[in-house]
Amino acid sequence: MILVRDIFQLKFGAMKQAMDLWKEGESIMKAAGHQPSRLLTDLTGEYYSLVLESTFENLAEFEMGHTSTAMTDAWRAWYRRFTELVVSGRREIFTVVQ
């Protein structure tokens, strides 16, 4: 099993707007067959960090889910709106050991 974290550094003061927008994005992902994920926000460290955390059986399952969501017009339109709130981002992929 793998754990995928998409980590977004948001513009100053954009957390509430990003979280509200993320609720819309999650419904688009579910409609595309993507599994539910956890949404995390910073408690310490860099301010305005938003983390999307998902698990998959393997990299192939991750790629299939990522591709099926990203190919929809609804996702592309939503993502353009979301990225306006983002300063930077990165992805971390881990193997779940226990």
C-alpha positions as CSV (number, residue, x, y, z in Angstrom):
1,M,0.0,0.0,0.0
2,I,1.2,3.6,-0.7
3,L,0.3,6.9,0.9
4,V,0.3,10.0,-1.3
5,R,0.4,13.5,0.2
6,D,-0.2,16.5,-2.1
7,I,1.1,19.5,-0.1
8,F,0.0,23.0,-1.1
9,Q,1.5,26.2,0.3
10,L,-1.4,28.7,0.0
11,K,-1.3,32.5,-0.3
12,F,-1.5,34.4,2.9
13,G,-5.1,34.4,4.2
14,A,-6.4,31.9,1.6
15,M,-7.1,28.9,3.8
16,K,-10.8,29.3,4.3
17,Q,-11.4,29.9,0.6
18,A,-9.2,26.9,-0.3
19,M,-11.0,24.6,2.1
20,D,-14.4,25.7,0.8
21,L,-13.2,25.2,-2.8
22,W,-11.7,21.8,-1.8
23,K,-15.2,20.5,-0.9
24,E,-16.2,21.2,-4.5
25,G,-13.1,19.4,-5.8
26,E,-13.8,16.4,-3.6
27,S,-17.2,15.9,-5.1
28,I,-15.7,16.1,-8.6
29,M,-13.1,13.4,-7.6
30,K,-15.8,11.1,-6.2
31,A,-17.9,11.4,-9.4
32,A,-14.8,10.4,-11.3
33,G,-14.4,7.3,-9.1
34,H,-11.6,8.6,-7.0
35,Q,-11.5,7.3,-3.4
36,P,-12.1,9.7,-0.4
37,S,-9.1,11.4,1.0
38,R,-8.1,13.2,4.2
39,L,-7.6,17.0,4.2
40,L,-5.1,18.3,6.7
41,T,-4.1,21.9,7.7
42,D,-1.0,23.2,9.4
43,L,-0.9,23.3,13.2
44,T,2.8,24.3,13.3
45,G,5.4,24.9,10.7
46,E,4.8,26.9,7.5
47,Y,1.5,28.8,7.7
48,Y,-1.3,28.2,5.2
49,S,-0.2,24.6,4.4
50,L,-3.0,22.4,3.0
51,V,-2.3,18.6,2.6
52,L,-4.4,16.1,0.7
53,E,-3.6,12.6,1.9
54,S,-4.8,9.5,0.0
55,T,-3.9,5.8,0.1
56,F,-3.7,3.4,-2.8
57,E,-2.9,-0.3,-3.2
58,N,0.0,0.5,-5.5
59,L,1.4,3.1,-8.0
60,A,-0.8,1.7,-10.8
61,E,-4.0,2.4,-8.8
62,F,-2.8,5.9,-8.0
63,E,-2.0,6.6,-11.6
64,M,-5.3,5.3,-12.8
65,G,-7.2,7.4,-10.3
66,H,-5.1,10.5,-11.0
67,T,-5.6,10.2,-14.7
68,S,-9.4,9.5,-14.5
69,T,-9.9,12.6,-12.4
70,A,-7.6,14.9,-14.3
71,M,-9.1,14.1,-17.6
72,T,-12.5,15.6,-16.8
73,D,-13.5,19.1,-17.9
74,A,-15.0,19.7,-14.5
75,W,-11.7,19.0,-12.7
76,R,-9.7,21.2,-15.1
77,A,-12.0,24.1,-14.5
78,W,-12.0,23.6,-10.8
79,Y,-8.2,23.2,-10.6
80,R,-7.7,26.5,-12.4
81,R,-9.7,28.2,-9.6
82,F,-7.8,26.3,-6.9
83,T,-4.3,27.1,-8.2
84,E,-5.0,30.8,-8.0
85,L,-4.8,30.3,-4.2
86,V,-1.5,28.4,-4.3
87,V,2.0,29.7,-3.9
88,S,3.7,26.3,-4.4
89,G,3.1,22.6,-4.0
90,R,4.8,19.2,-3.9
91,R,3.9,15.5,-3.8
92,E,5.3,12.9,-1.4
93,I,4.7,9.2,-2.0
94,F,5.4,6.7,0.8
95,T,5.2,2.9,1.1
96,V,3.0,2.0,4.1
97,V,5.0,-0.4,6.2
98,Q,2.5,-1.1,9.0
